[in-house]
Each structure stands twice: as structure tokens, then as C-alpha cells.
């Protein structure tokens, strides 16, 4: 007669429990290791957030795409409930903002060149998938004329370098 998955799990937990109760020092050591790991992760997240929060436009220009998304997360979390989407398989949205009865999806584009229509197409297509009320594209650069035209016809808000710097200045004055 074979063991089913539940019996195997129960045996594993029983073995773990007997090891932990047989050696209190081992139990304490494991707990210290777990707590210290969580503490190190928590502290490193705080330090990363502080560094990102202090970033100016020149630091933003040097960020990776994911760092820019994390920067926007920190920048917008005072005004919105902000959630980062997974790095891949995000269906065109990098951040989801919620405020009262409004849901906004954001595509973040940290570019050296101007942002074109592709970014507008992606966020406009993602609007229905996320059941969003608004969709935005935020960049550290500027937008092409075609991107502006398409955004206008699809009710996509474009936040360019000038607006982003304005947000940074307002944020730094309030900090």
C-alpha cells in the first residue's frame, strides 16, 4: 500500500517537529536565522526606498526600467494605493493605482529617446483587461507627435519629463 501526499506531508512535519523539540538550541538557531533574514530584507527595502525617494531626474535617467517602476511606486504611494505588476506578463501595465472609486493603470517608460505609439497602444489595450478607469504613460523623456495624437483619441494621459520633474519638485518640497 502506498502513501498518499497527505501522509507524506504529515510524516515530514512529524519528523521536523521531533527534531525541533529534541534540540532546543537547533530550534532557537532556526528561529534566529529566520528572524534575522526577515530583518535584513526589511532594512534593505527601507534603504532602497530612501535612496530611490531622494533620486533626481539625473538619477532617474540612469535607472533600469524596473528601478524606474519602483521609483514611481514610491513617488505615487502617498496619493494612491500602488501595486507593481509582475516584471513579465503584465499585459502592458507596470503599476496599478487605486484611489477611492478610481483605478488607474500606468506604463512606465524610462527612455533615452522619445516614447512612441507602441507604449500608448499597449496601455490602451490593457485598460479593459484591468477594468481600469484611466490609463497613463509616464516617462523621463518626451512623446512623439504620433504618440500624443493616439493618446488623445484613446483618453491616455501622458506624463513627460517636464511633468515628472514638476512632481519631483513638489514631492521634495513636501518632504
FINUTOR-899148 format. One line per field, with one value per residue (C-alpha): residue in one letter; x, y negated, z. Coordinates in Angstrom, 3 decimals. Layout:
// residues N
res a|...
u X|...
v Y|...
w Z|...
This chain:
// residues 175
res x|x|x|x|x|x|x|x|x|x|x|x|x|x|x|x|x|x|x|x|x|x|x|x|x|x|x|x|x|x|x|x|x|x|x|x|x|x|x|x|x|x|x|x|x|x|x|x|x|x|x|x|x|x|x|x|x|x|x|x|x|x|x|x|x|x|x|x|x|x|x|x|x|x|x|x|x|x|x|x|x|x|x|x|x|x|x|x|x|x|x|x|x|x|x|x|x|x|x|x|x|x|x|x|x|x|x|x|x|x|x|x|x|x|x|x|x|x|x|x|x|x|x|x|x|x|x|x|x|x|x|x|x|x|x|x|x|x|x|x|x|x|x|x|x|x|x|x|x|x|x|x|x|x|x|x|x|x|x|x|x|x|x|x|x|x|x|x|x|x|x|x|x|x|x
u 0.000|1.438|1.380|-0.667|0.624|-1.103|0.525|3.932|3.436|2.301|5.373|7.628|6.029|6.245|9.950|10.557|8.661|10.656|13.943|12.915|11.655|14.654|17.147|16.096|19.342|18.549|15.067|16.428|19.081|16.497|14.252|17.178|18.128|14.578|14.076|17.457|16.803|13.475|15.096|17.882|15.318|13.177|16.166|17.441|13.973|13.866|17.336|16.440|13.230|15.089|17.690|15.012|12.980|15.977|16.597|16.549|15.995|19.672|19.474|16.182|17.884|20.380|17.820|16.802|13.192|12.274|14.020|12.002|8.814|9.887|10.708|7.224|5.742|7.439|6.599|2.894|2.165|1.367|-1.574|-2.634|-2.708|0.006|0.812|3.602|2.655|4.994|8.065|6.795|3.282|1.864|-0.376|1.002|0.637|3.544|1.656|-1.922|-3.104|-6.273|-7.904|-11.473|-13.562|-10.889|-8.466|-5.567|-3.064|0.358|3.016|6.453|8.949|12.465|13.856|16.735|14.676|11.118|8.343|6.328|2.884|3.683|3.528|0.166|-1.184|-0.103|-1.628|-4.837|-5.201|-4.579|-7.363|-10.142|-8.039|-7.506|-11.004|-9.347|-10.965|-7.851|-4.561|-1.301|2.151|4.882|8.341|11.571|11.674|9.112|6.489|6.410|3.709|2.106|2.022|0.309|-2.271|-3.059|-3.177|-5.631|-8.002|-7.791|-8.024|-4.497|-2.807|0.812|3.226|6.505|9.857|8.641|5.630|7.748|10.288|7.398|6.116|9.631|9.925|6.501|7.364|10.719|9.123|6.585|9.210
v 0.000|-3.411|-6.617|-9.475|-13.083|-13.952|-11.046|-12.037|-15.639|-14.501|-12.280|-15.159|-17.539|-14.915|-14.432|-18.195|-18.589|-15.785|-17.388|-20.810|-19.557|-17.227|-20.075|-23.439|-25.034|-23.966|-25.441|-28.728|-28.797|-28.290|-30.987|-33.426|-32.676|-33.252|-36.452|-37.873|-37.096|-38.910|-41.828|-42.135|-42.104|-44.723|-47.020|-46.664|-47.556|-50.664|-51.731|-51.112|-53.131|-56.022|-56.038|-55.966|-58.675|-61.033|-60.480|-63.440|-63.390|-62.642|-59.513|-58.550|-58.801|-56.135|-53.726|-50.430|-50.086|-48.116|-50.641|-53.403|-51.459|-51.107|-54.819|-55.703|-53.292|-55.232|-58.600|-57.849|-55.866|-58.993|-59.759|-56.281|-52.691|-51.482|-47.957|-46.916|-44.308|-41.366|-42.199|-39.890|-39.011|-42.338|-42.830|-46.344|-47.856|-48.337|-49.916|-49.823|-52.874|-52.941|-55.963|-55.959|-54.628|-55.104|-52.561|-53.812|-51.677|-53.067|-52.121|-53.409|-54.168|-55.100|-56.039|-57.932|-58.672|-59.930|-57.449|-56.373|-54.974|-51.431|-52.468|-54.176|-51.135|-48.775|-50.761|-51.466|-47.736|-46.916|-49.228|-46.679|-43.778|-45.571|-47.104|-50.495|-53.921|-55.680|-54.792|-56.739|-56.536|-58.136|-58.757|-60.521|-61.596|-63.088|-61.713|-61.671|-63.607|-60.314|-59.088|-62.312|-62.001|-58.370|-59.116|-61.932|-59.725|-56.911|-59.037|-58.076|-60.599|-61.265|-62.431|-63.540|-64.683|-68.204|-66.953|-64.301|-66.937|-69.094|-66.139|-65.602|-69.249|-69.244|-65.993|-67.299|-70.473|-68.418|-66.022
w 0.000|-0.993|0.989|-0.348|-0.374|2.895|4.745|3.368|4.479|7.911|8.285|7.231|9.722|12.481|11.732|11.714|14.996|16.642|15.509|16.780|20.149|20.642|20.351|21.763|20.547|16.992|17.314|18.650|15.916|13.170|14.638|14.896|11.291|10.039|12.043|11.040|7.364|7.524|9.342|6.748|3.922|5.692|6.313|2.748|1.404|3.591|2.432|-1.237|-0.860|0.784|-1.982|-4.679|-2.928|-2.981|-6.704|-9.022|-12.766|-13.471|-11.291|-12.945|-16.339|-15.193|-13.722|-15.257|-16.345|-13.205|-10.933|-12.610|-11.880|-8.229|-8.121|-9.397|-6.855|-4.050|-5.588|-6.012|-2.851|-0.809|-3.093|-4.256|-3.167|-5.564|-6.693|-9.026|-11.599|-12.278|-14.369|-17.125|-18.213|-17.065|-20.149|-20.676|-17.204|-14.810|-11.900|-10.683|-8.760|-6.702|-5.086|-3.796|-6.690|-9.355|-10.823|-12.942|-14.803|-15.622|-18.084|-17.047|-19.811|-18.760|-22.172|-23.689|-26.819|-27.208|-26.445|-29.470|-30.213|-29.032|-25.361|-25.920|-27.784|-25.006|-22.143|-24.096|-24.803|-21.131|-19.928|-20.450|-19.166|-15.844|-15.840|-15.312|-15.289|-16.588|-18.178|-18.108|-19.640|-17.541|-18.949|-18.084|-21.729|-24.114|-26.512|-30.289|-32.110|-33.184|-29.566|-28.489|-31.259|-30.424|-26.684|-27.264|-29.239|-26.639|-23.480|-22.378|-20.093|-20.988|-18.274|-19.804|-18.425|-17.678|-15.651|-13.908|-12.817|-11.567|-9.497|-8.123|-7.098|-5.419|-3.630|-2.409|-1.050|0.861|2.237
